[in-house]
Amino acid sequence: MASTYLDSIVSWHRARAERDVRPWRDRIDTVHYSGPSLYEALRSRDFDEIAVIAEIKRRSPSKGWLDQELDVTTLATSYEMGGARALSVLTDVPHFAGSTNDLREARSTVSLPILRKDFTVSINDVLDCVEMGASAVLLIVAALEVDELRHYVQIANYVGLDALVEVHDADEAQLAVEVGAQIIGVNQRDLRTFEVDPDHAASVIAALPHEIVTVAESGMVSRSDVVNAATAGFDAVLVGEAFVRSPAPATTVELFASVKRVGRD
């Protein structure tokens, strides 16, 4: 299979992790997250509407800058006002122009649960989430060995974090279930062609246990896209570009968050 953009990014992060000499065994019992839960925010049956995870994202490798002058405090506040159920904050520096400071600033601004959106390839990466105030860690199945994935889910649970496990196909989704994932995000974008295929994403979640919280990722640029995700049975959507580029982010979030949840049969 040809190399993808994910391969090069993960290689960069693995090299970074190899230079990280902090002894994780000395850290693991000194950090514990006790703030708002991403899982509870997304699975809440007190709401009829689909849950929106609103993303703070300055740029992407495929589209370049989305907002070079992005103000985290202003955007996070707008997302919360618009009814986002949670935030996602990019902390990857070289590929997305994010930073851990962005997440810390968001954490000091809103009370919502926050997903650290980055390329997790070590135990120290998981523990760092707690120290910067994240509620959840992103684990990408395509970026990890099976033993790594299982171990990082266990570590996240141990320190009180939720884990959003990202998959791209049915095999990865089944693996995510087997390692104990409670939140599974289906990336609708093909890593080889960059095309978005909502029908494929819908087929991926069809066989998942109903207690799994499902999140549609990528390709949500309009309310109709969110309606399609809800119709497919997704509990939540993760949206970045449409909100970052919007001249009125709070209004756009509110529009997306008004879509009724359908659920799966």
C-alpha positions in Angstrom: 0.0 0.0 0.0 1.3 3.5 -0.9 2.4 5.7 2.0 -0.2 8.1 3.2 0.0 11.5 4.9 -0.8 9.7 8.2 2.3 7.6 7.8 4.7 10.5 7.6 3.0 12.4 10.5 3.1 9.3 12.7 6.8 8.7 11.8 7.5 12.3 13.0 5.7 11.7 16.2 7.4 8.4 16.9 10.8 10.0 16.5 9.7 12.7 18.9 8.5 10.1 21.4 11.9 8.3 21.2 13.5 11.5 22.3 11.2 11.8 25.3 13.2 10.3 28.2 10.7 11.1 31.0 10.1 7.9 33.0 6.3 7.3 32.6 6.3 4.8 35.5 7.3 7.6 37.9 4.5 9.8 36.5 1.5 7.5 36.2 0.5 7.5 39.9 1.0 11.3 40.1 -1.6 12.3 37.6 -5.4 11.8 37.6 -8.1 13.5 35.7 -11.3 14.3 37.5 -13.1 16.9 35.3 -16.0 16.6 32.9 -16.4 13.4 31.0 -16.5 13.3 27.2 -18.3 10.0 27.3 -21.1 11.3 29.5 -21.4 14.5 27.5 -21.8 12.5 24.2 -24.1 9.7 25.4 -26.5 11.8 27.5 -30.0 10.7 26.9 -31.3 14.0 28.3 -30.9 15.4 24.8 -32.8 14.7 21.6 -30.2 16.3 19.4 -27.0 15.0 18.1 -23.9 16.0 20.1 -21.5 18.4 18.5 -17.7 18.3 19.2 -16.4 21.6 18.0 -12.8 21.7 17.0 -10.2 24.4 17.4 -8.0 24.0 14.4 -5.6 26.5 12.8 -4.5 24.6 9.7 -4.5 21.2 8.1 -1.9 19.4 6.0 -4.3 19.1 3.1 -5.9 22.5 3.1 -3.3 24.8 4.6 -4.3 27.6 7.0 -7.9 27.8 8.1 -7.4 30.8 10.4 -3.8 32.0 11.0 -5.0 34.5 13.5 -7.3 32.2 15.4 -8.0 33.3 19.0 -8.6 30.3 21.2 -10.5 32.2 24.0 -12.9 33.8 21.5 -13.6 30.7 19.5 -14.0 28.4 22.5 -16.5 30.8 24.1 -18.4 30.9 20.8 -18.5 27.2 20.6 -19.9 26.9 24.2 -22.5 29.6 23.5 -23.6 27.8 20.4 -24.3 24.6 22.3 -21.3 22.4 21.6 -21.3 19.4 23.9 -17.5 19.2 23.9 -14.4 20.7 22.3 -11.5 19.2 20.3 -8.2 21.0 20.3 -5.3 20.3 18.0 -2.0 20.3 19.8 0.2 19.0 17.0 2.7 21.7 16.1 4.4 21.0 12.8 1.4 19.7 10.8 -1.6 21.6 12.3 0.0 24.6 13.9 -1.6 23.7 17.2 0.0 23.7 20.7 -0.5 22.5 24.2 -1.0 26.2 25.1 -4.1 26.2 22.9 -5.6 23.4 25.0 -4.7 24.9 28.3 -6.2 28.2 27.2 -9.4 26.4 26.1 -9.5 24.6 29.4 -9.3 27.9 31.3 -12.1 29.4 29.2 -14.9 26.8 29.1 -16.2 24.0 31.4 -16.9 21.6 28.5 -15.0 18.3 28.2 -12.0 18.6 25.8 -10.5 16.0 23.5 -6.8 16.4 22.9 -6.5 16.0 19.1 -3.0 14.8 18.4 -1.0 11.7 17.4 -0.7 9.6 20.5 2.2 7.2 20.2 3.5 6.8 23.8 2.4 6.5 27.4 3.8 9.9 28.1 1.5 11.3 25.4 -1.4 9.9 27.3 -0.3 11.3 30.7 0.4 14.7 29.1 -3.3 14.9 28.4 -4.1 15.0 32.1 -1.5 17.6 32.9 -2.8 20.0 30.2 -6.4 19.6 31.2 -7.8 17.4 28.5 -10.7 15.1 29.3 -9.9 12.6 26.6 -7.1 11.3 24.4 -7.3 10.4 20.7 -6.1 7.0 19.7 -5.9 6.3 16.0 -6.1 2.6 15.2 -4.2 3.0 11.9 -1.3 4.6 13.8 -0.8 2.0 16.5 0.1 -1.6 17.0 -2.6 -3.7 18.6 -0.7 -4.0 21.9 -0.1 -0.3 22.0 -3.7 0.5 21.4 -4.9 -1.9 24.1 -2.3 -0.6 26.6 -3.1 3.1 25.9 -6.8 2.5 26.4 -6.0 0.8 29.8 -3.6 3.7 30.8 -6.3 6.3 29.9 -8.8 4.4 32.0 -6.4 4.2 34.9 -5.8 7.9 35.0 -9.4 8.9 34.5 -9.4 9.9 30.9 -11.8 8.9 28.2 -10.4 7.6 24.9 -11.8 8.4 21.5 -10.6 5.6 19.3 -10.6 6.5 15.6 -11.2 4.0 12.9 -11.6 3.9 9.2 -13.2 0.6 8.4 -15.1 -2.3 9.9 -12.0 -4.3 10.9 -10.6 -1.4 12.8 -13.9 -0.8 14.5 -14.1 -4.4 15.6 -10.6 -4.1 17.0 -11.5 -0.9 18.8 -14.4 -2.8 20.5 -12.1 -5.7 21.4 -9.6 -3.4 23.2 -12.4 -1.8 25.3 -13.2 1.4 23.4 -16.3 3.2 24.7 -16.2 6.0 22.2 -15.4 5.2 18.5 -14.9 7.9 15.9 -15.3 6.9 12.3 -13.2 9.1 10.0 -15.2 9.4 6.8 -12.1 10.5 4.9 -10.2 7.9 2.9 -6.5 8.2 3.9 -5.4 7.3 0.3 -7.7 9.5 -1.8 -8.8 12.1 0.8 -12.4 11.6 -0.4 -15.3 11.6 2.1 -17.7 8.7 2.0 -20.6 9.0 4.5 -22.2 5.8 3.3 -19.0 3.8 4.1 -19.0 5.4 7.6 -22.6 4.5 8.2 -21.8 0.8 7.3 -18.9 0.8 9.8 -21.1 1.6 12.8 -23.9 -0.7 11.9 -22.5 -3.7 13.7 -21.2 -1.9 16.8 -22.7 -2.5 20.2 -25.3 0.1 21.1 -23.5 1.1 24.3 -20.6 2.4 22.2 -20.8 6.1 21.6 -20.2 6.8 17.8 -18.8 9.9 16.4 -18.7 10.9 12.7 -15.5 12.7 11.8 -14.5 14.6 8.6 -16.7 16.0 5.9 -19.3 17.9 8.0 -19.5 21.2 6.1 -23.2 21.8 6.2 -26.3 21.0 8.3 -27.4 18.5 5.8 -24.1 16.6 6.4 -25.0 16.4 10.1 -28.5 15.3 9.2 -27.0 12.4 7.2 -24.7 11.4 10.1 -27.7 11.5 12.5 -29.8 9.4 10.1 -27.0 6.9 9.9 -27.2 6.5 13.6 -24.2 8.5 14.8 -24.5 9.9 18.4 -22.1 12.8 17.7 -20.2 14.7 15.0 -16.8 16.3 15.2 -16.6 19.4 13.1 -13.6 21.8 12.6 -13.3 23.6 9.3 -16.9 24.7 9.0 -16.8 26.3 12.4 -13.4 27.9 12.2 -14.2 29.4 8.8 -17.6 30.6 9.8 -18.1 34.4 10.3 -20.5 33.5 13.1 -19.2 30.3 14.8 -21.8 30.3 17.6 -24.7 30.5 15.1 -23.2 27.7 13.0 -22.7 25.4 16.0 -26.2 26.1 17.1 -27.5 25.2 13.6 -25.6 21.9 13.6 -26.5 21.1 17.2 -30.2 21.4 16.4 -30.2 18.2 14.3 -32.3 15.5 15.9 -30.6 12.3 17.1 -32.0 9.2 15.3 -30.2 6.3 16.9 -29.5 2.9 15.6 -32.0 0.0 15.3 
